[in-house]
């Protein structure tokens, strides 16, 4: 299944994507060199110093109303990621690949919006009293972006359901990576994933002793969702794939540290500090405490009518709650610094007023708890109309906060 079909077919749960404030600049030139038909990068060509890439994130929103009424028929909101123009000459193949994927993603979302508009119009005409707006969102999140690999997680929501799609690239060649490129032996993956799943949800689950094994056996590789992160490979399973439906989406990370012989060494070389885009209300696994074991980190946004909106940051079920100003959108990032410290940086925006209110909240993660480190009235750096510089450099991000 190609990327376009995957974007259209995956199912999802709410992760509302609303564009940041618009600022006027011309879009960058998209001319880059063609990718050769075959490329091969050996470990010997890997540079000693890993470079962090500069990426841009675009926010696109479409709202369709029924004629001149106040009824919104369709709300389509999505984001997109491309390589910054300053790095196109250095990584021309990756730049071209990301632009091609971007074009397919936008076309898919435009087609979906048009189809939804047709269905919604017909439904509204038949029964306007019980009509509900058709909502579709797609948030493109960067899990890794360095001179070795780029990994993107698509967090898609439609029709009340949520799902994920992963796309992974070799930075030098721009080619999409397969599991066999990253793992030394793909036959070992199901057993390792099963072990990690059971450690998370208990010995009696998933549904049947062979649920994970059967999933990998019966699922085509291009339908398996995974991302190549800085600390390992993360697999994403939709509700009901390998565990009872009430368990929801399952996320498992097979780490470089615990399974060093399972991976191609090239992709285990990572920078000392990095930033990871986090899906809202979904687990992220990494070594926060420095004990060489992974902890579960979940960042959520919620609203309490008796107080205000608030962020919740949960580490191994230890929940820290932080009251914030009224916001309509949050975008969280996990930050690992060279000295081994861990932070969560949350961009939030009030999208209800003409003058949008941006806030960057930085939380230090320590001893299984989150502590508010700093806050500032800061948004993402604007690079064009609804295009912003994606945070990839920890030092720059933390200095702002």
VEXDREN-2710 file (C-alpha; in Angstrom, 1 decimal):
% VEXDREN-2710
k/r/px/py/pz
1/UNK/0.0/0.0/0.0
2/UNK/1.5/3.3/-1.0
3/UNK/1.8/6.4/1.2
4/UNK/-1.3/8.0/-0.3
5/UNK/-3.5/5.0/0.5
6/UNK/-2.1/4.7/4.0
7/UNK/-2.9/8.3/4.8
8/UNK/-6.5/7.8/3.6
9/UNK/-7.0/4.4/5.2
10/UNK/-5.7/4.8/8.8
11/UNK/-8.2/5.4/11.6
12/UNK/-7.8/7.8/14.4
13/UNK/-8.9/9.6/17.9
14/UNK/-8.9/13.3/18.7
15/UNK/-5.7/15.3/18.3
16/UNK/-7.0/18.6/17.1
17/UNK/-4.6/20.4/14.8
18/UNK/-5.2/24.2/14.5
19/UNK/-2.7/26.3/12.6
20/UNK/-0.6/28.9/14.4
21/UNK/-1.1/32.6/13.5
22/UNK/-0.4/33.4/9.9
23/UNK/2.6/35.5/8.9
24/UNK/3.3/36.6/5.3
25/UNK/6.4/35.3/3.5
26/UNK/7.0/33.7/0.1
27/UNK/7.1/29.9/0.1
28/UNK/10.6/28.4/-0.5
29/UNK/11.7/27.2/-3.8
30/UNK/11.1/23.5/-4.2
31/UNK/13.7/22.6/-6.9
32/UNK/16.0/19.8/-5.8
33/UNK/18.1/17.2/-7.5
34/UNK/16.6/13.8/-8.5
35/UNK/17.1/10.8/-6.3
36/UNK/19.1/8.1/-8.0
37/UNK/17.4/4.7/-8.6
38/UNK/19.7/2.9/-6.2
39/UNK/21.7/4.2/-3.3
40/UNK/23.7/2.4/-0.6
41/UNK/25.3/3.9/2.5
42/UNK/27.8/1.9/4.4
43/UNK/28.7/2.3/8.1
44/UNK/32.1/3.5/7.0
45/UNK/30.5/6.6/5.5
46/UNK/28.7/7.6/8.8
47/UNK/30.2/10.8/10.1
48/UNK/31.6/11.0/13.6
49/UNK/29.5/14.0/14.4
50/UNK/25.7/13.7/13.9
51/UNK/24.0/16.8/12.7
52/UNK/20.5/17.9/13.7
53/UNK/18.3/18.8/10.7
54/UNK/16.2/22.0/10.3
55/UNK/12.6/21.2/9.3
56/UNK/9.6/23.4/8.7
57/UNK/6.0/22.6/9.7
58/UNK/3.0/23.9/7.9
59/UNK/-0.5/24.1/9.3
60/UNK/-3.5/24.0/6.9
61/UNK/-7.2/24.4/7.8
62/UNK/-10.3/24.2/5.7
63/UNK/-13.8/25.0/7.0
64/UNK/-16.9/24.6/4.9
65/UNK/-20.3/26.0/5.9
66/UNK/-23.7/25.3/4.5
67/UNK/-24.4/28.2/2.1
68/UNK/-24.8/31.4/4.2
69/UNK/-25.8/29.6/7.4
70/UNK/-23.8/29.3/10.6
71/UNK/-23.7/25.5/10.3
72/UNK/-20.2/24.1/9.7
73/UNK/-20.4/21.1/7.4
74/UNK/-16.7/20.1/7.4
75/UNK/-13.7/20.9/9.5
76/UNK/-10.4/19.6/8.0
77/UNK/-7.2/20.5/9.8
78/UNK/-3.8/19.0/9.1
79/UNK/-0.1/19.7/9.3
80/UNK/2.8/19.0/7.0
81/UNK/6.6/18.8/7.3
82/UNK/9.4/19.5/4.8
83/UNK/13.2/20.1/5.0
84/UNK/14.2/23.7/5.5
85/UNK/15.5/25.4/2.4
86/UNK/18.9/26.0/4.1
87/UNK/19.5/22.3/4.1
88/UNK/18.3/21.4/0.6
89/UNK/21.7/21.5/-1.0
90/UNK/23.2/19.3/1.7
91/UNK/20.4/16.7/1.6
92/UNK/18.9/17.1/-1.9
93/UNK/17.4/13.5/-2.0
94/UNK/15.7/13.8/1.3
95/UNK/14.4/17.3/0.4
96/UNK/12.8/15.9/-2.8
97/UNK/11.3/12.9/-1.0
98/UNK/9.7/15.0/1.7
99/UNK/8.3/17.4/-0.9
100/UNK/6.8/14.5/-2.9
101/UNK/5.3/13.0/0.3
102/UNK/4.0/16.4/1.2
103/UNK/2.2/16.7/-2.1
104/UNK/0.6/13.3/-1.7
105/UNK/-0.5/14.1/1.8
106/UNK/-2.1/17.4/0.8
107/UNK/-3.8/15.9/-2.1
108/UNK/-5.2/13.1/0.1
109/UNK/-6.5/15.5/2.6
110/UNK/-8.0/17.7/-0.1
111/UNK/-9.8/14.7/-1.6
112/UNK/-11.1/13.6/1.8
113/UNK/-12.4/17.1/2.5
114/UNK/-14.2/17.3/-0.8
115/UNK/-15.8/13.8/-0.2
116/UNK/-16.8/14.8/3.3
117/UNK/-18.4/18.0/2.0
118/UNK/-20.5/16.0/-0.5
119/UNK/-21.7/13.6/2.2
120/UNK/-22.2/16.3/4.8
121/UNK/-24.3/18.5/2.4
122/UNK/-26.5/15.6/1.6
123/UNK/-26.9/14.6/5.2
124/UNK/-27.6/18.2/6.3
125/UNK/-30.4/18.6/3.7
126/UNK/-32.0/15.3/4.9
127/UNK/-31.9/16.1/8.7
128/UNK/-30.4/19.4/9.7
129/UNK/-31.6/19.0/13.3
130/UNK/-29.4/16.0/14.1
131/UNK/-26.5/16.9/11.8
132/UNK/-22.9/16.8/13.2
133/UNK/-19.9/18.5/11.6
134/UNK/-17.6/16.1/9.8
135/UNK/-14.2/16.4/11.4
136/UNK/-10.9/15.2/10.2
137/UNK/-7.4/16.0/11.5
138/UNK/-3.9/14.9/10.6
139/UNK/-0.9/16.0/12.7
140/UNK/2.5/15.2/11.3
141/UNK/5.0/14.7/14.2
142/UNK/8.8/14.3/13.8
143/UNK/10.2/11.6/16.0
144/UNK/13.8/11.9/14.7
145/UNK/15.6/14.3/12.4
146/UNK/19.4/14.0/12.1
147/UNK/22.0/13.3/9.4
148/UNK/21.4/9.5/9.8
149/UNK/17.6/9.2/9.7
150/UNK/14.3/11.1/9.7
151/UNK/11.2/9.5/11.2
152/UNK/7.7/10.9/10.9
153/UNK/4.5/9.9/12.8
154/UNK/1.2/10.8/11.3
155/UNK/-1.5/11.1/14.0
156/UNK/-4.8/10.9/12.2
157/UNK/-8.4/11.4/13.5
158/UNK/-11.7/10.9/11.7
159/UNK/-15.2/9.7/12.5
160/UNK/-14.4/9.5/16.2
161/UNK/-11.5/7.1/15.9
162/UNK/-7.7/7.5/16.0
163/UNK/-4.8/5.7/14.4
164/UNK/-1.1/6.2/13.5
165/UNK/1.1/5.9/10.4
166/UNK/4.9/5.9/10.4
167/UNK/7.2/6.9/7.6
168/UNK/11.0/6.5/8.0
169/UNK/13.8/7.8/5.8
170/UNK/17.5/7.4/5.4
171/UNK/18.7/11.0/5.4
172/UNK/21.5/10.7/2.9
173/UNK/19.7/8.7/0.2
174/UNK/16.1/10.0/0.9
175/UNK/14.9/6.4/0.5
176/UNK/12.1/5.1/2.7
177/UNK/13.4/2.6/5.2
178/UNK/12.1/-0.9/5.6
179/UNK/12.3/-2.9/8.9
180/UNK/15.0/-5.0/7.3
181/UNK/17.2/-1.9/6.9
182/UNK/17.0/-1.1/10.6
183/UNK/16.9/-4.6/12.1
184/UNK/19.6/-7.3/11.7
185/UNK/17.0/-10.0/11.8
186/UNK/13.3/-9.2/11.3
187/UNK/12.2/-12.7/12.4
188/UNK/13.1/-11.8/16.0
189/UNK/10.8/-8.7/16.0
190/UNK/7.5/-10.4/16.9
191/UNK/8.9/-12.2/19.9
192/UNK/10.6/-9.1/21.3
193/UNK/7.5/-7.0/20.8
194/UNK/5.3/-9.6/22.5
195/UNK/7.7/-9.6/25.4
196/UNK/7.4/-5.8/25.7
197/UNK/3.6/-5.8/25.3
198/UNK/3.1/-8.3/28.0
199/UNK/5.4/-6.4/30.4
200/UNK/3.1/-3.4/29.9
201/UNK/-0.4/-4.9/30.1
202/UNK/0.1/-8.1/32.0
203/UNK/0.7/-11.8/31.6
204/UNK/-2.9/-12.6/30.7
205/UNK/-3.0/-10.3/27.7
206/UNK/-2.9/-9.7/24.8
207/UNK/-5.9/-11.7/23.7
208/UNK/-4.3/-15.1/23.3
209/UNK/-0.7/-16.1/23.8
210/UNK/0.1/-15.7/20.1
211/UNK/-1.8/-12.5/19.3
212/UNK/1.4/-10.5/18.5
213/UNK/3.0/-13.3/16.6
214/UNK/-0.1/-13.8/14.5
215/UNK/-0.4/-10.1/13.9
216/UNK/3.1/-9.9/12.4
217/UNK/2.5/-13.1/10.4
218/UNK/-0.7/-11.9/8.8
219/UNK/0.0/-8.2/8.4
220/UNK/1.9/-6.9/5.3
221/UNK/5.0/-5.0/6.3
222/UNK/3.8/-1.8/4.7
223/UNK/0.7/-1.9/7.0
224/UNK/2.9/-2.2/10.1
225/UNK/3.2/1.1/11.8
226/UNK/6.6/2.0/13.3
227/UNK/9.0/4.9/13.8
228/UNK/12.8/4.9/14.1
229/UNK/13.4/7.0/17.2
230/UNK/16.5/8.2/18.9
231/UNK/16.3/5.4/21.5
232/UNK/15.0/2.5/19.4
233/UNK/12.1/1.5/17.2
234/UNK/8.5/2.2/18.3
235/UNK/5.6/0.1/17.1
236/UNK/2.0/1.3/17.1
237/UNK/-1.0/-1.0/17.1
238/UNK/-4.6/0.2/16.6
239/UNK/-7.3/-0.7/19.0
240/UNK/-8.1/-4.5/18.7
241/UNK/-5.0/-5.3/16.7
242/UNK/-3.2/-7.3/19.4
243/UNK/-5.2/-6.7/22.6
244/UNK/-8.9/-6.3/23.5
245/UNK/-10.5/-3.2/22.0
246/UNK/-11.0/-1.7/25.5
247/UNK/-7.2/-1.6/25.9
248/UNK/-7.1/1.1/23.1
249/UNK/-4.0/1.9/21.0
250/UNK/-0.9/-0.1/22.1
251/UNK/2.6/1.5/21.8
252/UNK/5.8/-0.5/22.3
253/UNK/9.4/0.7/22.0
254/UNK/12.2/-1.8/21.4
255/UNK/15.2/0.1/22.6
256/UNK/18.8/0.1/21.3
257/UNK/20.1/-0.2/24.9
258/UNK/18.2/-3.4/25.7
259/UNK/18.5/-5.1/22.4
260/UNK/21.9/-3.8/20.9
261/UNK/22.4/-6.9/18.7
262/UNK/19.0/-6.5/17.0
263/UNK/19.8/-3.3/15.1
264/UNK/21.9/-2.1/12.2
265/UNK/24.5/-0.1/14.0
266/UNK/24.2/2.8/11.6
267/UNK/20.8/3.7/12.9
268/UNK/21.7/3.4/16.6
269/UNK/24.2/6.3/16.3
270/UNK/22.3/9.3/17.6
271/UNK/23.2/12.8/18.9
272/UNK/23.8/13.4/22.6
273/UNK/20.8/15.8/22.7
274/UNK/17.6/15.7/20.7
275/UNK/13.9/16.7/20.5
276/UNK/10.9/14.3/19.9
277/UNK/7.4/15.4/18.9
278/UNK/4.9/13.7/21.1
279/UNK/1.4/12.6/20.2
280/UNK/-1.2/14.0/22.7
281/UNK/-2.6/11.4/25.1
282/UNK/-0.5/8.6/23.9
283/UNK/2.5/6.9/25.6
284/UNK/6.1/7.6/24.8
285/UNK/8.8/5.4/26.2
286/UNK/12.4/6.5/27.1
287/UNK/14.9/6.4/29.9
288/UNK/14.0/9.5/31.9
289/UNK/15.7/8.6/35.2
290/UNK/19.0/7.4/33.8
291/UNK/18.6/3.9/35.2
292/UNK/18.8/2.3/31.7
293/UNK/15.2/1.3/31.9
294/UNK/12.3/3.0/30.0
295/UNK/9.6/5.0/31.7
296/UNK/6.2/5.7/30.3
297/UNK/5.6/9.4/29.5
298/UNK/2.1/10.7/28.6
299/UNK/1.2/14.4/27.9
300/UNK/-2.4/15.4/27.8
301/UNK/-4.5/18.5/27.6
302/UNK/-7.9/18.7/29.3
303/UNK/-10.5/21.2/30.6
304/UNK/-12.1/21.4/34.0
305/UNK/-15.2/23.7/34.0
306/UNK/-14.6/24.6/37.7
307/UNK/-11.0/25.8/36.9
308/UNK/-9.3/26.2/33.5
309/UNK/-7.6/24.2/30.9
310/UNK/-4.6/22.3/32.2
311/UNK/-1.8/20.0/31.1
312/UNK/-1.3/16.7/32.7
313/UNK/2.2/15.0/32.5
314/UNK/2.2/11.4/33.6
315/UNK/5.4/9.4/34.2
316/UNK/4.7/5.8/35.1
317/UNK/1.2/6.8/36.3
318/UNK/2.6/9.6/38.5
319/UNK/0.5/12.5/37.3
320/UNK/1.5/16.1/37.6
321/UNK/-1.2/18.6/36.7
322/UNK/-0.6/22.2/35.7
323/UNK/-3.3/24.8/35.3
324/UNK/-2.8/27.0/32.2
325/UNK/-4.5/29.9/30.5
326/UNK/-7.4/29.2/28.2
327/UNK/-6.1/27.4/25.2
328/UNK/-7.5/25.6/22.2
329/UNK/-4.4/23.7/21.0
330/UNK/-1.3/22.1/22.6
331/UNK/1.8/20.7/20.9
332/UNK/4.2/18.8/23.3
333/UNK/7.9/17.9/22.8
334/UNK/10.2/15.6/24.7
335/UNK/13.7/17.1/25.1
336/UNK/16.9/15.2/26.1
337/UNK/19.9/17.4/26.8
338/UNK/23.6/16.4/26.6
339/UNK/24.0/16.4/30.4
340/UNK/21.3/13.6/30.6
341/UNK/18.4/15.8/31.8
342/UNK/14.9/15.4/30.4
343/UNK/12.2/18.0/29.8
344/UNK/8.8/18.4/28.3
345/UNK/8.1/21.5/26.3
346/UNK/4.5/22.4/25.6
347/UNK/3.5/25.0/23.1
348/UNK/-0.1/26.1/23.7
349/UNK/-2.2/28.7/21.8
350/UNK/-5.5/30.5/22.4
351/UNK/-7.1/30.3/19.0
352/UNK/-10.4/32.0/20.0
353/UNK/-9.3/35.6/19.7
354/UNK/-8.1/37.7/16.8
355/UNK/-4.8/38.2/18.6
356/UNK/-3.6/34.7/19.3
357/UNK/-2.0/34.0/22.7
358/UNK/1.0/31.7/22.5
359/UNK/2.7/30.1/25.5
360/UNK/5.7/27.9/25.9
361/UNK/5.7/25.9/29.1
362/UNK/8.9/23.9/30.0
363/UNK/8.7/21.1/32.6
364/UNK/11.8/19.3/34.0
365/UNK/11.3/15.6/34.5
366/UNK/13.0/14.2/37.6
367/UNK/12.3/11.4/40.1
368/UNK/9.2/10.3/38.2
369/UNK/7.7/13.8/38.5
370/UNK/7.3/16.9/36.3
371/UNK/8.2/20.3/37.8
372/UNK/7.4/23.5/36.0
373/UNK/10.7/25.0/34.9
374/UNK/9.7/28.1/33.0
375/UNK/7.0/29.8/31.0
376/UNK/7.2/32.4/28.3
377/UNK/4.8/34.0/25.8
378/UNK/6.5/32.3/22.9
379/UNK/5.3/30.5/19.7
380/UNK/7.0/28.7/17.0
381/UNK/9.4/30.7/14.8
382/UNK/7.5/31.9/11.7
383/UNK/9.0/31.0/8.3
384/UNK/6.2/31.8/6.0
385/UNK/2.4/31.9/5.8
386/UNK/1.3/29.3/8.3
387/UNK/4.8/27.8/8.1
388/UNK/7.0/27.5/11.2
389/UNK/10.4/26.2/12.2
390/UNK/10.0/22.9/13.9
391/UNK/12.0/22.6/17.1
392/UNK/14.9/20.3/16.6
393/UNK/17.7/21.9/18.6
394/UNK/17.3/21.4/22.4
395/UNK/19.7/24.3/23.3
396/UNK/17.7/26.8/21.3
397/UNK/14.4/25.6/22.6
398/UNK/15.3/25.6/26.2
399/UNK/17.0/29.0/26.0
400/UNK/13.7/30.5/24.8
401/UNK/11.8/28.9/27.7
END
